């Protein structure tokens, strides 16, 4: 980390001039000046000023991998809850199966979980998701937990360092959706270990050197078991 | 409405079939209970109760009122519950809905039917003026088992309540011209005094899913529960109130088991409550 510490900003806090930098996510511009839109952590990347929210719902971005729960099966599509303000639409042409009109509920029904990719987000924030990508399917077995969407990058870690750690020490199958839903599958003791490690990551997400500490923790625990 | 993913149901049922719960509790165990009294200084009595992450604040307010015609010489108690959207994404603002009304009624019944409040001592002028007790319950954070948290908070609030003679004195003195009996009442109670109470009932809630019954269901367990049973028991182990919820059913043996577990847990919670209220 190049930054000394993480600065927390409040809504309408002055962040910079539009001449020197560009307004990114979580900010707004008024009379050539950039202000924060939300309570969050200031993040300056190249020219952009971004504010990463501390808490809040998931804001869908095209290309994100998410975990959704089917709300409703309609004649030629499904409504899927992806932890965003509004449900996402999954059309029959976007699934790997050959679905007859009106038979959507034979494939996915209320309460089923899917791994999906955000296909499009239009200007009204209507979201379409797709299952047509590698490793996307209906989830069977395992467990889904929900964390703050803004904490997802910390759980994945830099270039996936944290998640690789978790997988290595617990031998669980883990899929982290960008929308804050995490799917875990493995034997019960290991799942419990993952759950409590994720809780720790979530509560200490603002501190530095977290990956090393989590590695030590996981190492010690594995030794304890042996 | 948030929807429960069906794999959550499978996961919890799988754990349950191995005799485990998601938070490593035993089936009959409660989450840690924390009671704080005197939480709202302006109320006659108040308490904040935490059961795990569930958080409830209850306040008791007292006022002069007219008795009901069928009970001219006893006080009146009403309970109201408020589920604010801050507590859970499933709660919405507006008039109370079915769940808030059920919550208020279950708490109300536990307190009313156990006759913890000595209503006959709350009469000032028979047939004319009595004390009215308002119990207001606010859900601050919802993580399952609101019934027990709400009734425990209400009890703690009642047990620490003071009858506000000082505040209401000017009004009583004015009324004294019409009802001379008030003079006697004021002579008997010149200052604020603790609300006269009998022994408290403790509500314990169980939920059934699959073939297991768990005490103090967490939010996840409540979401997948098929049936729910709340039993309020008193110090002697007598049942004072009961409420069955949801669509599923209990067998007779299961109900017996639930009642026994409720009495056992009720004992522990009562001790905790006594320790905090100082009785």
Interface residues (C-beta under 8 A of the other chain):
Chain A: X69 X70 X71 X81 X110 X111 X112 X113 X139 X140 X141 X142 X143 X144 X188 X192
Chain B: X2 X3 X4 X5 X6 X7 X8 X9 X10 X11 X15 X18 X20 X24
